[in-house]
């Protein structure tokens, strides 16, 4: 149980995490004495025969847990020790689940807020019956007795002795004594199961009883009529007089000598600070659930309700425990967390219903108990909002537990449940209480990708002015930092430019010096509940839960659907209108035990995006469903390219009012606003033509572009092979209902996105006509120019209309530009002749001897020409492949798909031709297709060469689409005519691997 403590007068103390945690009794199979013999697998972790039952060689799942820092091995685990396990299963299609969650939680998406119905998860995303039966049979074959699968199909319970588990999973067990004196057991190897079922199992929880989950609240200050903070000696008894609704609270607080807004924040004062409604019916019709690992003192809750004048419904669900079991909430320590969670919610959303989901005491709870409680909260699906103020540092938690939690929270998001979690009270050193480590670490579940992590602030009011700073002092500090487990998340792209998921997402009041008024029971002080003040991020989490409940109860969410998983909408709103809907906290740090992180304008790993401004927050989180423009589209060129993103100077990068100049990190995503930006309409856009440039690359990598709110495809638009490169490629990208496209890079780099034009479903734009590729310019051989000299810092006038099949009525031309035999670094810019030269480039190179192509769509000048400006020195080639005019064919987008990858078969040989089927694939019609938009990539090049694409059945043109030198990986967009047989041909002059990804078609 938590250590009981009161603060010295005038100064809040600090609660030690589970310093008095009870040693767990190790249950054995019978009451007879059991010899403490080692429970081990065969030598060197070899797997016993039982573990190979079923078909397929045994395969280990996950990793063995580490002995926690500060713990010591004390010997072998008794063979008869009873283990309560869960074999956790993967969803039938994890990517489909992730895509669904993204869609229902992305504003503007057509599926926004269209959640799964109650009980629907198992049939839609749960493992198949065959998978469940296969895993159950494998467990039986290993000598175990699996129980009934959970309602969502995600876990199979198993009760076994340590000896049985050792035999079944090929692992030994040993006992460890933790830093706090607790004795636990853990497995010595990752568990093994037959390979034919192991891939369906994400982990086995319960093989280790090491669990340091703790609540995140401070010690309690007593609210006394005689002193601002004092311990009370001697017993007393007083009843709280029932009151009408009064968010300023009763005389126990108002007459205590403490000041509301200075020494504590009443529900009314706190609601006012965050723009929340303060009324007896706030939150009406909503249900919020709290996660607890301790008993709740009903008398304390009743006293608080009398003090604030409410009659909020509070019910209890017991998971792996029963009513009355565990330590009573009567010693001033046990029950503080549950009182804070429940009473904070009662004060802020008295009209809502509260469900307390209670597991075994934290002192004896295992990871399995923790999972059971979370899973029950989600599978019950009674509450629209889930709040948890308990957690443990990532480094201590097993990967099996984290993975199982992740799936449970994804299930919650799919059902439209919002989950908020306290980020911890040990500052940047989240493992300090568990292991004594001062290294940077963050708390789980606040770091989980489908959870909103809540940090803490200090709040000060003076008259009508209220300010907030970071909570960080000798009483503790807000948890925050960078996850060691979870990759960068899409929703933080451009906001938290960290190499992993950043924590927290948001923040609220947490400092115990000006904390939350509660009632608690302490039999050593009084026979009835006593008033006190408590803090910690344990108070911040339910405060955010209340903000979400109020949003759900409002008119907008009632019309458009409840908030659900809010991070996608939260960060999207911050990118467009920060800080209109969030209170930015810009000062302080969380350096409690070691140097941590410092608050600054915008997002930081201390207070996240900040605290709620309820009105703006509701607008952001309760938006209407979007409608994506679809169907046949016409093209609208821009008179000159417009720069939408440049991470080097903060253009389109970061929060709306606070740009950042940090590069896009490896594995990170940059959301780019398309609709309403750069002269593009605010709706009706089906696709956008972008020129994408990477610069300042840190190693080899690739870039993927796709419609926001949809699944990231397994394609690529741009590739590079080394550090220090600058390289560009054109991409036609589908635009979804929210008007945003996402750009992902596999390695850290700066990124630029320039828009050349866009497609809409209207008929007012231009239509495309494909041509047999023809060379209009080649400075090496006097084609289109009167010299063979390289061009240096000069403009080339390129005749377009009346050349290469381009008619006089063409408005824009599609050119494949190539720079070759370059000297040093440089770039090309193409623009209508007679227009001002733009500031955006079309093609870039960074070294001497480069050969590099790029497709461009350029409006044609009134004189029928296009200007090509060469910055630096290079030969230039321009091949025409088509044009836009009032006549021609329309464009249709498709979900990007890889149609060709010769790495899966054999490389395309020098001088060879490959025919690729286009029609009838990936939503492309089987007939009527005139041209296809592809990103073609060559890799594994064996020498210098080029690639030409054309309609199958026709003659190979003399123009090229890609050019390269040996060892380079080069990508380029091509618009290729499709033959009457629905095929296109690829020719390469030297042996290379060829990839082709489709973005759309002309029909």
C-alpha positions, 0 to 999 in steps of 0.5 A: 500500500502507499506510505501514509504521510502528512506534510509539515505545516506550510509545505507539501510533502512527497509520497514515496511510491509503494515504500510499504508495499507488502511482499507477495505471498507465493501461492503453492499447489497444496498446503504441504511444504514445497521444496524451493527447487529450481524451476528451469528449462533445459540447459542454455534456455533450450526448449523442452519437448512439451513446448514443441507440441503442435506443428511447426518448430518452437518459436520464442515470443518477445523477450525475457524480462530484465532484472529491475535495477536495484533488485537482487536474485534470491534463488529459485521459484517454488515449482508449485507456485501458482501463476495466473497467466493470459495468452494475448492474441493479435487482432486478425488484421492489426493494420486494418485495426490501426487504419480504422482507428485513424479514420474514425479519429481524424477530423474530415475523414468520411468515417470520423466518429463512426465507431464500432457498436458495443460488442462488435470488436470481436467479430470485426477485428478480434482473432478468428475462431480458427486462430483461437482454437489453434492457440487453445489446442496448442496450450492443451497439447503442452499440458495446460488447461486454457480458460474461456477466451475474453469477450473481445477474443484477445486473451485466453486465461491459463492457471498453472504451476511454475513447473507446468508453465516451465514445461509448456513454455520452455522457460525457467523461473527465479525469485528476485528481491526488489528495491522496496523489499518485495519478493517477486518471481520472473521468467528466465527466457522468453516463452516459446510456442509452436511456430504455427501459432506463435505468430498469433500471440503477442505475449504471455502475461503473468510469467513474471510477478514483478510489478511496480504500478503506483498511483501518481498523487502527492501526500495530503495536506490537511485543510484546517480552520487554524493553519494553512497546512497542518497535521491533526493530532487526536481524534475528532468527529464531525459530519458534513452538512448537506448543501445545495450545489456549490462549486466553491465548496463548504465551510470545511474549506472556505473557513479553513484559512486557506484561499481558493485559487491560491492554496487549492482550487475548488471545482468552480475555480478550476472550471472557470480557469479552464473555461468549463461549465460549472453546474449541477448538470454538467456532463449529464448523460455521460459516463466516465470510468476510473481505474483503481487498485485500492478500496474506495471509502464511500463515506469520504465520497459522500462527505464530498458530495455533501460539501459540493451539494451533488448527488452524482451516481458512483457505482463499482465494478470489481475485477479479480477482487471482491467488495471489501477485500484488500486493505481498508481505505481508512488510514489516510493513505489507502483510498486517497487516489480513488478519492481524488479521481472520483471527487475531482470528477464529481466536482467538475461533471456532477451530472455524469455517472462514474464507474469505479473499476477496482482491481486488487490492491496495488501492493499485490496486483500483478501485470495480469490484474492490471490488464484484466481491469483495463480489458474489463473497462473496454469490453464493458464499453459502458463509459465514453471516457476512461481515466487512469492515474496509475502507472509504471515506468516503461523500463520496468514494464514487460514488453508482453504487458505493453503490447497487450495494453496497446491492443486494448487501448486500440480497441477502446479507440475503435469503440469511441472511448477516450483514455487519459492517463497521468504522466507521473510525478517523478519528473523526467526520471520516471523510474526513480521510485521503482529502481532509484534510476535518475535516467530519463524515462516516461510512464506507461500507460501515458506513453501508449500511442492510443492514450492521451498522456496528461502532465502537471502544472502549477496554477496561480490566481491573482484577481481575475488573472490566472497563470500556469507554469510547469509543476516541478519542485521538491514535492515532485514534478510532472512526468514527461520525456521521450518513450523508449518503446514507441515509434514516432506517432503520426499525430505528433508530426511537426509538433513533437520532433522527437525520435520516439513518441513524446509524452505528455500530450496535454497538462492540467493542475497538479502541484499539491501546493495549490491542489485539489480539495478532497475528503479522505478517511483516517481513523487515527485522526477522526471517525469521520472523513476529513478535508485535505488538499492533494496534488500530482498528475493523478489530479490532472488526468481526471480533470482532462477526463472531465473536459472531454465529458463536457465536450461529449455532452455538448451540442456539437458532439451530440450531433457529430459523435463523441470525442473518442481517441482525441490525439489526432484531432487535438494535434490537428487543431494545434497545427492550424489554430494554436493556441486558440483551444489550448492554454500554452504553458511556457516556463518551468522544467521537470528536473526533479532528480536529474536535468530534465526538460524545459517548457517553451512556447508550443509543444514541450516534453513537460506540459505537452500542448498545454491545458484545456480551453473548453470552448475551443477544445469542443470545437476542435474535438466535435467537428462534423464528418468530412466528405472526400471529393472523388470521381473523375477530376480535372487539373488546375495548374498554379501560375507558379509553384507555391511552397507549402512545407520547408522544415529548414525555416518552419514553413508549414512546420510546427504549430500554427503560431510557433514554427520549428526548424528541426528536420523530420526525424527517421520514422516521422511523419509531416502532415501537409495542409493542402486544401485552403493553402497556397491558392488551393480551394478549401474543398473539392480537391481530389489530388495534388501534384507536389514537387518533393525535395529532401535536403541535408540527408543523414543517410540513405532513405525513402519518402512516402506520400499518402492521404492523411487519415488513411493507411500508409502504403508500402510504396515510395515516391522518392529515394536517396542513397547517402548523407548530404544529398539534395534530391527532388521528385514529383508526386501526385497524391490523393487528398482525403476529406480533411484536406491533408497529405502525409509525408513519411521519411525512413531517415532524418532529413529536411523536407520541402514540398512545393505544389505545382497544381491540383485536381478537383471533381469539377469540370472547370479544369484542364484535361490530359492528353498523353503523347508519345514521349519526344525530346524537346531539349538536349544541350549535349547535342543541340536539340532545342538549342544552338549550343552544346555547352553546359548551361551555367546560371542562365535561362533556357527558352524552350519552345513547347506549343507546336513541338513534340505533338503539343497543340496551340490550345495546350495550357500546361505541359508535362515534361521530364527534365534531366540534369546530367554531367553536373558541376557542383551543386545546383537546381532547375526551375521551370515556369511559364515564359514571361512570368516571374521566376519562382522561388521553388525549384523542380530538380536539385543536385548536390555533387559533380557528375550527377545525372538526375530526372524529375517530372514537372507540370508547367503552365505554358507562357503566352508565347508558347514557351516554357523557361528553364532556369539553371542554377549552377552548371549542367547539361539539361534534357527535356522530354514531353510526355503529354499536355493539359487543355480543354479537351482530353481525358480526366484523372482518377486517383487510386490508393497507392499500390506497388504493381511491380518489384523485380527484386521479387523475381529477377532484375531487368537486364540491359537492353531488355523490355518488360511489359506491365499489366495496368488495366484491371489492377488496384481499382483501375478499370479493365477498359478505357484507360488511356494513361497511368500515373506511376512512380518508377524507381530503379535500384541496384543499378549496375552501371550508368543507364536510363529507363524508357516507358511507353504504351505496349504495342507501340514503338519505343521512343527515343526519350527517357524517363529515368537516368542514373549513374552506377550505384544510385537509387533513383525515383521519378514520376511518369505519366505513361500511355497505356496500350490497347491491351492494358499494358505499359512497357519498360526498357532499361539500357543497363541491368537494374531492379525496377519498381513501379507504384501507381497513383492514378489513371487517365481515362 
